[in-house]
Amino acid sequence: MILLFLAAQTAATPPYRPAPATIVAEPVALFIATADRDRDGATTPAELRRSLVETTTADPPWPDGIGYIAYSDWAARWLGDRNGLPSPFEIDRNGDNKVTIDELIDRFSTIFARFDANGDGAVTRAELLTIRNDARRDRPDRRDLQPNAPQRRR
């Protein structure tokens, strides 16, 4: 008898949907966070530069720069996705179809400055997080969660 009641309740209850994330981190922010060498919770420009140089001298090295396809391999490894931002198009400032270490450092310096909200020359974990203004954007319509609510016209 109890099992029948629970089965009826489960069938009538809509599936659980967790609340949408209101705090997110961009892939480039995650990279900057991992550049924190002394593990003090803040990344400095020197730490970021050192990490970028190390990733570009790894396998394969970038002595004179790399093409866009090779950059996408770098992005897949270090940003988590081949299409991660910054893209090679926004890094390659001189339009020669390759990304150099200097161009990469220059672009990451600009991104670093964007995250340095208080302008103190270091980026903390809190500064690297993005707080969404509209958390409802990813949520289903409340009426979808209420079984007896009138349906919307589409």
C-alpha positions as CSV (number, residue, x, y, z in Angstrom):
1,M,0.0,0.0,0.0
2,I,2.8,2.4,0.9
3,L,4.7,1.5,-2.2
4,L,1.7,2.3,-4.4
5,F,1.3,5.7,-2.7
6,L,5.0,6.5,-3.3
7,A,4.9,5.4,-6.9
8,A,1.8,7.6,-7.5
9,Q,3.6,10.6,-5.8
10,T,6.7,10.0,-7.9
11,A,4.8,9.9,-11.1
12,A,3.0,13.2,-10.3
13,T,6.0,15.1,-9.2
14,P,8.0,16.8,-11.9
15,P,11.7,15.9,-12.0
16,Y,14.1,17.8,-9.7
17,R,15.9,20.6,-11.4
18,P,18.8,22.1,-9.5
19,A,19.1,25.9,-9.3
20,P,21.0,27.5,-12.1
21,A,24.6,28.5,-11.5
22,T,24.8,32.2,-10.7
23,I,28.6,32.2,-10.3
24,V,30.7,31.0,-13.2
25,A,34.4,31.2,-14.3
26,E,35.5,31.7,-17.9
27,P,38.1,29.2,-19.1
28,V,40.7,32.0,-19.4
29,A,40.0,32.9,-15.7
30,L,40.7,29.3,-14.7
31,F,44.0,29.4,-16.5
32,I,44.9,32.7,-14.7
33,A,44.0,31.1,-11.4
34,T,46.3,28.1,-12.0
35,A,49.1,30.5,-12.7
36,D,49.2,31.4,-9.0
37,R,52.7,30.0,-8.3
38,D,53.1,30.8,-4.6
39,R,49.5,29.6,-3.9
40,D,48.6,32.8,-2.0
41,G,45.2,33.0,-3.7
42,A,46.2,35.8,-6.1
43,T,47.9,35.8,-9.5
44,T,50.4,38.5,-10.4
45,P,51.4,39.5,-13.9
46,A,54.8,37.9,-13.4
47,E,53.2,34.6,-12.4
48,L,50.9,34.8,-15.4
49,R,53.8,35.5,-17.8
50,R,55.8,32.7,-16.4
51,S,53.0,30.2,-16.8
52,L,52.3,31.4,-20.4
53,V,55.9,31.0,-21.3
54,E,56.0,27.5,-19.8
55,T,53.0,26.4,-21.8
56,T,54.5,27.7,-25.0
57,T,57.8,26.1,-24.5
58,A,56.2,22.7,-23.7
59,D,55.4,20.2,-26.3
60,P,55.7,21.5,-29.1
61,P,57.7,24.7,-28.5
62,W,56.7,28.1,-30.1
63,P,60.0,29.7,-30.9
64,D,58.6,31.8,-33.8
65,G,54.9,31.4,-33.1
66,I,52.3,28.9,-34.2
67,G,49.5,28.8,-36.7
68,Y,45.8,29.0,-35.8
69,I,45.3,25.2,-35.8
70,A,48.2,24.6,-33.5
71,Y,46.9,27.4,-31.3
72,S,43.6,25.5,-31.1
73,D,45.5,22.5,-29.8
74,W,47.0,24.8,-27.2
75,A,43.6,26.1,-26.3
76,A,42.2,22.6,-26.0
77,R,45.0,21.6,-23.6
78,W,45.3,24.8,-21.5
79,L,41.8,26.4,-21.8
80,G,39.8,23.2,-22.0
81,D,38.3,23.7,-25.4
82,R,39.7,24.3,-29.0
83,N,37.3,27.2,-29.3
84,G,38.1,28.7,-25.9
85,L,38.6,32.4,-25.8
86,P,40.8,34.3,-26.5
87,S,40.7,33.1,-30.0
88,P,43.8,33.2,-32.3
89,F,42.1,35.9,-34.3
90,E,42.1,38.3,-31.4
91,I,45.6,37.4,-30.3
92,D,47.3,37.7,-33.7
93,R,47.6,41.5,-33.8
94,N,49.8,41.8,-36.9
95,G,47.6,39.4,-39.0
96,D,50.4,37.1,-40.1
97,N,48.3,34.0,-39.3
98,K,50.4,32.8,-36.4
99,V,50.4,33.5,-32.7
100,T,53.7,34.4,-31.0
101,I,54.5,34.2,-27.4
102,D,54.7,38.0,-27.2
103,E,51.2,38.4,-28.8
104,L,49.9,35.8,-26.3
105,I,51.3,37.6,-23.3
106,D,50.1,40.9,-24.6
107,R,46.5,39.6,-25.0
108,F,46.5,37.9,-21.6
109,S,47.8,41.1,-20.0
110,T,44.7,42.9,-21.3
111,I,42.5,40.1,-20.0
112,F,44.3,40.2,-16.7
113,A,43.6,44.0,-16.4
114,R,39.9,43.4,-17.1
115,F,39.8,40.9,-14.2
116,D,41.8,43.1,-11.8
117,A,38.7,44.9,-10.5
118,N,40.5,46.8,-7.7
119,G,43.5,47.7,-9.8
120,D,46.0,46.4,-7.2
121,G,48.1,44.5,-9.7
122,A,47.0,41.0,-8.6
123,V,43.9,39.0,-9.5
124,T,42.2,37.0,-6.7
125,R,39.9,34.0,-7.1
126,A,36.9,36.3,-6.3
127,E,37.9,38.7,-9.1
128,L,38.1,35.8,-11.6
129,L,34.5,34.8,-10.9
130,T,31.6,36.1,-13.0
131,I,28.3,36.7,-11.2
132,R,25.3,36.4,-13.5
133,N,22.9,39.2,-13.2
134,D,19.9,37.2,-14.6
135,A,19.9,33.8,-12.9
136,R,16.5,33.1,-14.4
137,R,18.0,33.0,-17.9
138,D,18.7,29.3,-17.6
139,R,15.7,28.3,-15.5
140,P,12.6,26.7,-16.9
141,D,9.4,28.6,-16.7
142,R,7.9,28.3,-13.2
143,R,4.7,27.0,-14.7
144,D,6.7,24.0,-16.1
145,L,7.4,23.0,-12.5
146,Q,3.7,23.2,-11.4
147,P,1.7,20.3,-12.7
148,N,-1.7,22.1,-12.5
149,A,-0.6,25.5,-13.9
150,P,-2.2,26.7,-17.1
151,Q,0.0,26.1,-20.2
152,R,1.4,29.0,-22.1
153,R,0.4,29.7,-25.7
154,R,3.3,29.3,-28.1
